[in-house]
Amino acid sequence: MTDVATHLSRLIQLPTVWGRRDDPAAGFDKVAPLLAEMYPRCLGELTREDHGPDSIVLKWPGRNQDAAPVVLMAHYDVVPVDDQMDKWTVDPFAGEIKDKAVWGRGALDDKGALVAILEAVETLLADGFTPARTVYLAFGADEEVMGETGRRTADDFQAAGIVPWLVVDEGGAVTEVPFPGVKGMFALIGLAEKGVVNIELRASGEGGHASAPPRLTAVGRIARAVAKLNSNPFAARIPATAVAMIAALAPHASTAVARKLIDSASRAPRLTERALLAAGGEAAAMVRTTLAPTQLSGGTGINVLPSQAAAGLNLRLNIGETVESARRRVVSAIGDKKVEVVVTHGYDPTPESATDNAQFALLKDAIAAAYPGTPAVGYLTMAATDARHWHRFALDVYRFSPLSMTAAERATVHGADEHVAIESLERGICFYSTLLTNLS
């Protein structure tokens, strides 16, 4: 099992930052050869399919090849390291092994899960095991930039009429829940994910010297629009997934009073909405479309009136929202016809996968084997994953990386000192092994 730490370390040493895709030093072209060296059975005995540049999709035929297959997903691209803002105490691309953990960019997101999948499959292949159903291992190369690899793979499956019985991608983990009155670790399984829309606000104005300004410059108009949006958040609306999550959490509340309150909240959606909004942070984000102004630009000089100004907004759409309804809501909240509202990228939220089926039961059994006594709870995934592309033709799509992380460790994802415990990787291998051997 200790090989998993060494293997993850070597994979982290390839700095596969998607923005550096054309830089040979990033090592995108070295990933498949490295995996073939570390996992010779996986890359040698399984069939590699072509689903576009840099994608690694391996087919493992099952005993019943007429049965709908399983797709296990991960991605090997990573976000950049900001040398000015991120204060790392280790080299982010050295893959250092210390304190019983593997450190480096991608350890949690998402190279750790990728090696756990391959470790499990490599061992099962060595044992002569054949899964009951065909299994696809689908590893993406541009998830962090919401790229084409994941979408193209799903498109190819749909075009070929291959409808998976189960899809498992990143998203949830074994961690603490962002809900007041509940303590301890839970296996959070993403049943759905919010949509995403990027919007640019644009305004124009007459240029000239700043000594004789108009009542409102282009920058001022954009600033006023952003202020209006900040003071007029989207209305709360709790999705079914969040209600089910709260009901599942009630038995695990830290006190009898908290248990009663949480149980009552799960039975009263409006009360639940207020409780989550009051909790703030991730909890509040579960019940409303969020809007974050992330970019602002305008003007060429400190004493020059700006002829153009713009602001970038990132919205995460709640279940029931659409890209178009969010755009209309932004236009209405701003109330200024001189501010142009342009959608530059967007997709709707996904449907919600079920928790009363064999697929969810399979996930729970695998979690019980890897993390005994840890409750499995469905939840709404806030971030975007490649899993979203499969919902349009596959019913049972879930988001769960079988890695354990505290709130502090979760904060290292996309941040400084990202790391994963070796024990967590070993439990992840147990999860995937159990899932694969329990397929029926």
Secondary structure, DSSP 8 states (H G I E B T S, - for coil): -THHHHHHHHHHTS--BGGGTT-GGG-GGGHHHHHHHH-HHHHHHSEEE--STT-EEEEE--S-TTS--EEEEEE--B----TTT---SS-TTS--EETTEEESTTTTTTHHHHHHHHHHHHHHHHTT---SS-EEEEEES-GGGT-SHHHHHHHHHHHTT---SEEEEEEEEEEE-SSTTB-SEEEEEEEEE-EEEEEEEEEE---EETTS--SS-HHHHHHHHHHHHHHS-------HHHHHHHHHHGGGBSSHHHHHHHHHHHH-HHHHHHHHHHH-HHHHHTTS-EEEEEEEEE-SSTTEE-SEEEEEEEEEE-TT--HHHHHHHHHHHH--TTSEEEEEEEE-------SSSHHHHHHHHHHHHHSTT--EEEEEE-S--GGGGGTTT-S-EEEEEEEE--HHHHTTTTSTT-EEEHHHHHHHHHHHHHHHHT--
